Amino acid sequence: MTVGEKVPARTAPVRTVRVRLRRAVRALVRPGGQLPRPTGQQRLVDAALALVLTFVSVQYAWGDGYDEAHRYRMADLVILVFLASASLAWRRRYPLAVLWIVTVATALTPDDVARLTFYACVIAAYSAAAYSPHRLPTLVSLAVAVTVISRTGQVGPVNPYVYVAPTVPTQYVPLFISVPIVVAAIGLRTWKLRAAESRTRLTAVESARAEELHRAVEHERARIARELHDVVTHNVSVMVIQAGAARTIMDKSPELAREALLAVEAGGRAAMGELRDVMGLLTMELGRESAELESLELDPQPGLDRLESLVRRMRSAGVPVELTVSGAPRPLPAGIELAAYRVVQEALTNTVKHASGADASVQVSYGDGELHVEVTDTGGSPGPAAGTGNGRGLIGLRERLAVYGGTLRTGPRPLGGYRVRALIPLEDL
């Protein structure tokens, strides 16, 4: 065939068959697993089996089989018995090698005393089939072992007048039939029990996974509820107060009413911006594409640096608020700053709702190992929105702070008013 000449199309199927044959041969030669590593108890059982079988075989040679065994050198028979029976002590660890040894010993055993190595060969064949990971060598070795076991007479002419004792005594034939049946029944029962245990474990794992997923969903719902509550409640409360003030002074002072309405508009825009940020973060967690995320142009979540703007909004709503920062301000993790910001925001919202006309004070203290946030008010009369609260805001704050090991204490002040105090440890930062 010259260079550039095309290969005949009929050779393609031949190559395909060759490739498949090579793969099949490799699959047969390749070990299907690792050799077993028997436990100490299993090694002890195998050693006891080898010892008992060696003793029984030698006893047969000196007892029931003496008439046949005396035709040969007893030392040779003992050596064959030892090779065939004693090697069973390693039948789990080296099953294929043990089968080869026993097969050789069986092949060298004279036919009229084949009972000396027959049982050892049966046990070795079973062990190789059950434990050997080498499939092709095991199959070949089993075929050879079956051929050796099934030989019917001595090499050479067969004398029909010479009696040869059967390899398996007649009285033991029912035992050889019933034992495999019993072993198969026990194995089937064991398999059913293990399958039932596996199903039980699988059901337990699935139940635990479903419970974990349910807890994760509930936790996520609670987190979303906290974010929406903190964003909506504060801004809407301030907007309601400003809109009510504008309605009250609209006839007398249109200019002041106009400023109040502008404040309402600014509060609405701030609420929409924070809602957009929160929903954008939720969308991000649901797996939006990066191009879509970049198009959202999300602002960062509020932190302590935005307390000034929060205080200004409260002052524009008619609530006198003083902000005091002590210690050395320093950057903190975004989650801690957001939690501290929400504490101030929720406390001031409660002041607007439950202490109308009160003065408020916000104190933020940076310590060496903790961040201290305290919001107090002087007390006042409940506002129109006082009856709309459900206590979820303070619960959400405690949950936020608990993530970072922080604590929240709330309660009335001895001389009137209300205090909200949060403490967040910073030792591990």
Secondary structure, DSSP 8 states (H G I E B T S, - for coil): --TT----TTHHHHHHHHHHHHHHHHHHHS-SS------HHHHHHHHHHHHHHHHHHHHHHHTTTHHHHTTS-HHHHHHHHIIIIIGGGGTTTSHHHHHHHHHHHHHHS-GGGTHHHHHHHHHHHHHHHHH---HHHHHHHHHHHHHHHT--S-SS---TTS----SS-GGGHHHHHHHHHHHHHHHHHHHHHHHHHHHHHHHHHHHHHHHHHHHHHHHHHHHHHHHHHHHHHHHHHHHHHHHHHHHHHTTT-HHHHHHHHHHHHHHHHHHHHHHHHHHHHHHHHTT--HHHHHHH-------GGGHHHHHHHHHHTT--EEEEEEE------HHHHHHHHHHHHHHHHHHHHH-BT--EEEEEEE-SSEEEEEEEE---B--TTGGG--SHHHHHHHHHHHHTT-EEEEEE-TTSSEEEEEEEE-TT-
